[in-house]
Amino acid sequence: EAMPAAGFGFGDAVIVELLRDKGLLPDTARAAEPADALVFGLGPGRRADAARAAAALRAAGRSVDLVLEEKKPKWAFKQAERVGARFVVLVGEDEARRGVVACKDLAKGDQAEVPVDELAAHVAQRMAAGGKPEA
């Protein structure tokens, strides 16, 4: 029996080949590398603040895992381990109001309050000083 229907073809395989031929396909090898930092907003309404902190790090060439879901801090630290992040950057309501973030260095085990506009320099300085994340 005849049934009315409509189909849709996106052509994604063709698009991938075109992007590859033109050298425009993103480098996915970097995704396998550990993230430098995981940025996490504490509580509702902190997504934009977390995104600003992540953007500051990315503008400085850092690899960042930005968590936008509403999760518990314990989950964020486990996620940081999964992605191999050296730093966990936490943005709470009080920190956002004061223009700072809490930056936990997982390699050294310490935490500092850092102004958002100094975050990239803080991370760069700590990474240059060395240290590996604790197992």
Backbone bond lengths (Angstrom), bond angles and torsions (degrees), N, CA, C in turn:
res aa  C-N    CA-C-N  psi(-1)  N-CA   C-N-CA  omega(-1)  CA-C   N-CA-C  phi
1 E - - - 1.443 - - 1.539 107.60 -
2 A 1.290 117.12 138.64 1.466 123.11 -179.46 1.520 110.13 -70.77
3 M 1.310 114.94 138.25 1.470 120.04 179.85 1.532 108.15 -132.17
4 P 1.316 118.26 122.09 1.467 119.93 177.55 1.532 110.00 -63.52
5 A 1.309 115.86 138.17 1.471 120.23 -179.85 1.516 109.11 -156.49
6 A 1.289 114.65 164.74 1.463 121.47 176.18 1.525 107.78 -133.86
7 G 1.284 116.67 145.99 1.462 120.68 178.64 1.514 110.70 -120.92
8 F 1.304 114.56 164.47 1.458 119.64 -179.60 1.517 108.40 -145.46
9 G 1.297 117.11 128.13 1.462 121.49 175.79 1.510 109.00 -121.82
10 F 1.321 116.33 123.82 1.461 120.53 -176.86 1.522 111.67 -86.62
11 G 1.315 117.66 -31.12 1.456 120.08 -179.88 1.518 112.89 76.95
12 D 1.329 117.09 32.83 1.457 120.22 -175.84 1.530 112.56 -64.02
13 A 1.332 118.29 -32.29 1.467 119.97 178.91 1.526 110.36 -64.85
14 V 1.333 116.23 -39.34 1.460 120.70 178.43 1.531 110.53 -66.96
15 I 1.315 116.39 -41.41 1.464 120.37 179.41 1.527 110.59 -62.24
16 V 1.323 117.71 -42.87 1.473 121.00 178.46 1.522 110.11 -59.68
17 E 1.329 117.57 -45.00 1.467 120.76 179.64 1.523 111.44 -63.70
18 L 1.331 117.78 -41.61 1.463 121.11 177.81 1.525 111.35 -62.74
19 L 1.332 116.75 -44.60 1.460 120.28 178.40 1.527 110.89 -62.83
20 R 1.328 116.97 -41.70 1.472 121.02 179.14 1.529 109.84 -62.68
21 D 1.345 117.99 -45.76 1.463 121.96 -179.58 1.522 112.10 -60.67
22 K 1.321 116.61 -35.12 1.462 120.77 -178.29 1.532 112.86 -90.37
23 G 1.340 117.03 1.37 1.471 120.75 179.54 1.512 113.11 71.40
24 L 1.329 117.51 24.99 1.464 121.40 -177.01 1.526 113.31 -105.94
25 L 1.314 117.28 2.05 1.460 120.39 179.49 1.528 108.68 -73.76
26 P 1.329 118.46 127.79 1.468 120.26 -178.19 1.533 111.56 -59.96
27 D 1.322 115.16 149.13 1.460 121.19 177.53 1.518 108.52 -77.89
28 T 1.318 116.56 107.29 1.460 120.40 -179.10 1.518 112.35 -86.08
29 A 1.329 118.30 -7.53 1.464 120.64 179.09 1.528 110.38 -63.85
30 R 1.325 117.10 -34.09 1.469 120.52 -179.51 1.521 111.71 -62.97
31 A 1.328 116.98 -30.79 1.458 120.41 -179.27 1.526 111.32 -61.73
32 A 1.329 116.72 -25.54 1.460 120.48 179.90 1.532 111.79 -79.65
33 E 1.312 117.10 -15.12 1.458 121.44 179.23 1.526 109.49 -76.62
34 P 1.336 116.23 151.28 1.473 118.38 177.66 1.528 111.43 -62.57
35 A 1.308 115.73 147.25 1.462 120.72 175.21 1.527 108.53 -76.27
36 D 1.325 116.62 147.96 1.461 119.58 174.57 1.519 110.32 -74.16
37 A 1.336 115.73 -37.11 1.462 119.41 -175.84 1.521 110.79 -148.30
38 L 1.310 114.17 151.53 1.456 121.98 169.85 1.520 106.23 -112.91
39 V 1.322 117.10 127.05 1.465 122.27 -178.84 1.519 108.10 -110.09
40 F 1.330 114.91 131.45 1.459 121.13 -170.97 1.520 110.29 -139.70
41 G 1.329 116.63 126.96 1.458 121.33 175.77 1.512 110.46 -88.93
42 L 1.309 116.88 128.92 1.463 122.37 -179.68 1.522 109.54 -88.97
43 G 1.301 115.82 105.64 1.460 119.69 175.37 1.508 113.13 94.44
44 P 1.331 114.14 167.68 1.461 120.19 -178.52 1.529 111.20 -65.05
45 G 1.310 115.45 145.64 1.454 119.67 176.73 1.512 114.83 84.86
46 R 1.310 118.72 6.24 1.465 120.71 -178.13 1.527 112.53 -102.74
47 R 1.333 116.98 3.03 1.470 119.98 -178.05 1.521 112.42 -58.97
48 A 1.325 116.94 -47.54 1.469 120.21 -178.30 1.525 110.75 -63.48
49 D 1.331 117.22 -39.95 1.469 120.62 178.96 1.523 110.67 -65.66
50 A 1.335 116.31 -41.71 1.463 120.54 177.99 1.525 110.06 -64.91
51 A 1.327 117.01 -40.27 1.462 120.78 179.23 1.526 111.10 -63.74
52 R 1.338 117.82 -37.46 1.470 121.15 177.54 1.530 110.78 -64.42
53 A 1.333 116.91 -42.05 1.462 120.36 178.28 1.527 110.42 -64.71
54 A 1.331 116.80 -43.07 1.465 120.77 178.40 1.525 110.62 -63.10
55 A 1.329 117.10 -41.36 1.468 121.03 179.61 1.526 111.16 -62.77
56 A 1.332 117.09 -38.72 1.468 120.21 178.51 1.523 110.44 -62.30
57 L 1.325 116.69 -41.78 1.468 120.14 178.79 1.530 111.03 -69.38
58 R 1.322 116.90 -42.39 1.468 119.88 -179.55 1.518 111.42 -65.33
59 A 1.336 117.03 -36.15 1.464 120.52 178.20 1.524 111.13 -62.89
60 A 1.321 116.60 -25.01 1.464 121.62 178.27 1.531 111.53 -92.43
61 G 1.345 116.12 8.85 1.455 120.07 176.29 1.511 115.68 86.98
62 R 1.318 117.13 11.48 1.468 121.09 -179.96 1.519 110.87 -85.32
63 S 1.321 115.24 146.93 1.463 122.45 174.98 1.521 107.47 -86.51
64 V 1.332 116.27 126.08 1.466 120.71 -172.70 1.527 110.86 -130.98
65 D 1.319 115.56 135.13 1.461 122.17 170.27 1.521 106.15 -102.31
66 L 1.320 117.26 110.48 1.460 122.81 -178.76 1.512 108.83 -97.95
67 V 1.317 117.39 120.30 1.459 122.52 179.79 1.528 108.07 -96.83
68 L 1.324 115.58 118.00 1.466 120.32 -179.67 1.520 112.56 -105.23
69 E 1.334 117.04 -13.47 1.457 120.46 179.07 1.526 110.75 -73.53
70 E 1.319 114.72 155.44 1.463 120.52 174.41 1.529 107.55 -79.25
71 K 1.303 116.78 103.06 1.466 122.90 -179.28 1.520 108.85 -129.09
72 K 1.317 115.25 166.11 1.460 120.60 176.40 1.525 109.16 -83.37
73 P 1.340 117.90 150.82 1.469 120.14 179.39 1.531 113.39 -54.80
74 K 1.325 117.40 -36.48 1.463 120.27 178.59 1.525 110.46 -57.93
75 W 1.334 116.70 -40.84 1.464 120.85 177.83 1.529 110.19 -62.33
76 A 1.328 117.31 -41.35 1.469 121.36 -178.53 1.525 110.98 -61.22
77 F 1.317 116.80 -40.87 1.464 119.29 179.45 1.526 111.16 -68.48
78 K 1.319 117.45 -37.21 1.475 120.48 175.68 1.527 110.18 -65.96
79 Q 1.330 116.60 -39.75 1.461 120.60 177.42 1.529 110.41 -64.27
80 A 1.314 117.57 -38.62 1.462 121.01 177.26 1.529 110.21 -59.50
81 E 1.322 117.07 -41.00 1.465 120.84 175.86 1.524 110.37 -62.59
82 R 1.329 116.99 -43.78 1.467 120.74 -177.94 1.526 112.20 -62.06
83 V 1.325 117.44 -38.06 1.468 120.24 -178.09 1.524 112.44 -92.94
84 G 1.333 116.71 0.99 1.461 121.16 177.33 1.511 114.58 72.43
85 A 1.320 117.13 26.12 1.467 120.80 -176.96 1.527 111.93 -70.65
86 R 1.299 116.01 139.62 1.465 121.90 176.69 1.535 110.18 -81.91
87 F 1.342 116.52 -32.83 1.462 121.46 -175.96 1.522 111.25 -123.26
88 V 1.328 115.37 146.03 1.461 121.70 168.32 1.529 105.62 -116.51
89 V 1.319 115.26 121.81 1.465 121.33 -179.84 1.520 107.23 -106.60
90 L 1.323 115.95 118.37 1.465 122.32 -177.21 1.525 109.81 -108.99
91 V 1.334 115.03 133.56 1.461 120.64 178.71 1.517 108.12 -122.33
92 G 1.313 115.58 107.12 1.457 121.33 176.29 1.514 110.96 -101.60
93 E 1.318 116.05 176.39 1.468 120.57 -178.45 1.526 111.41 -61.40
94 D 1.327 116.59 -46.78 1.469 120.49 -179.41 1.524 111.05 -64.21
95 E 1.330 116.06 -43.70 1.466 119.67 179.75 1.528 110.36 -62.20
96 A 1.321 116.34 -45.06 1.468 120.42 -179.19 1.527 110.98 -60.67
97 R 1.310 116.32 -41.14 1.475 120.74 179.76 1.531 110.78 -61.74
98 R 1.344 115.94 -34.74 1.470 120.52 -178.61 1.524 113.56 -93.00
99 G 1.361 117.64 -1.01 1.464 120.94 177.95 1.514 114.08 74.21
100 V 1.342 116.22 27.26 1.462 120.79 179.42 1.527 109.69 -125.76
101 V 1.335 115.16 169.93 1.461 122.09 172.94 1.522 107.44 -133.08
102 A 1.318 115.71 159.06 1.465 120.57 171.10 1.520 106.12 -94.71
103 C 1.321 117.20 122.43 1.458 122.27 -177.14 1.525 108.63 -115.64
104 K 1.324 115.75 108.46 1.466 122.04 -179.02 1.523 108.45 -95.96
105 D 1.322 116.16 123.03 1.464 122.81 176.73 1.525 107.37 -91.11
106 L 1.320 116.77 107.79 1.457 120.64 -176.01 1.533 112.11 -71.39
107 A 1.321 117.43 -21.99 1.461 120.22 178.94 1.522 111.24 -73.98
108 K 1.310 116.21 -38.49 1.469 120.36 -177.40 1.519 112.63 -100.08
109 G 1.339 116.22 -17.77 1.458 120.12 177.89 1.512 114.82 80.92
110 D 1.328 117.67 10.32 1.463 119.01 179.49 1.521 110.57 -110.42
111 Q 1.313 115.00 167.72 1.459 121.68 -176.84 1.508 108.84 -135.16
112 A 1.336 116.01 142.06 1.461 120.80 179.17 1.516 109.20 -134.68
113 E 1.305 115.98 149.16 1.450 122.10 172.10 1.521 106.20 -89.94
114 V 1.332 115.75 124.79 1.464 120.88 -173.24 1.522 109.54 -130.41
115 P 1.338 117.50 131.89 1.469 118.76 173.78 1.532 109.80 -59.29
116 V 1.319 117.29 141.16 1.465 121.19 -176.25 1.528 110.83 -56.32
117 D 1.330 117.83 -40.30 1.464 119.50 -178.14 1.526 112.94 -72.30
118 E 1.330 118.54 -7.14 1.469 122.24 176.23 1.526 112.05 -110.86
119 L 1.326 117.17 3.05 1.466 121.51 -174.77 1.521 112.44 -61.47
120 A 1.330 117.84 -48.02 1.466 121.03 -178.25 1.528 111.05 -60.27
121 A 1.325 116.75 -42.39 1.473 120.45 179.14 1.524 110.75 -66.69
122 H 1.327 116.90 -38.61 1.464 121.34 178.54 1.528 110.55 -61.84
123 V 1.331 116.21 -47.39 1.462 120.90 179.98 1.531 110.12 -64.16
124 A 1.325 117.27 -43.77 1.471 120.97 179.39 1.525 111.16 -59.66
125 Q 1.316 116.75 -43.12 1.463 120.80 -179.23 1.522 110.61 -65.15
126 R 1.326 116.67 -43.01 1.468 120.59 -179.92 1.523 111.01 -66.75
127 M 1.331 117.16 -39.28 1.461 119.80 -179.68 1.523 110.54 -68.68
128 A 1.325 116.89 -37.19 1.463 120.25 178.28 1.528 110.80 -64.95
129 A 1.348 116.32 -30.32 1.467 120.66 -179.77 1.526 111.21 -74.93
130 G 1.336 117.28 -12.54 1.476 121.30 176.35 1.509 113.39 88.43
131 G 1.318 114.03 -165.74 1.456 121.53 -176.90 1.500 110.68 103.21
132 K 1.301 115.75 143.81 1.464 121.31 179.22 1.520 108.96 -115.87
133 P 1.332 116.70 148.48 1.463 118.82 177.82 1.524 111.39 -58.00
134 E 1.332 114.69 141.76 1.471 119.90 179.12 1.507 109.75 -69.96
135 A 1.317 116.19 141.90 1.469 120.48 -179.44 1.505 110.65 -84.71
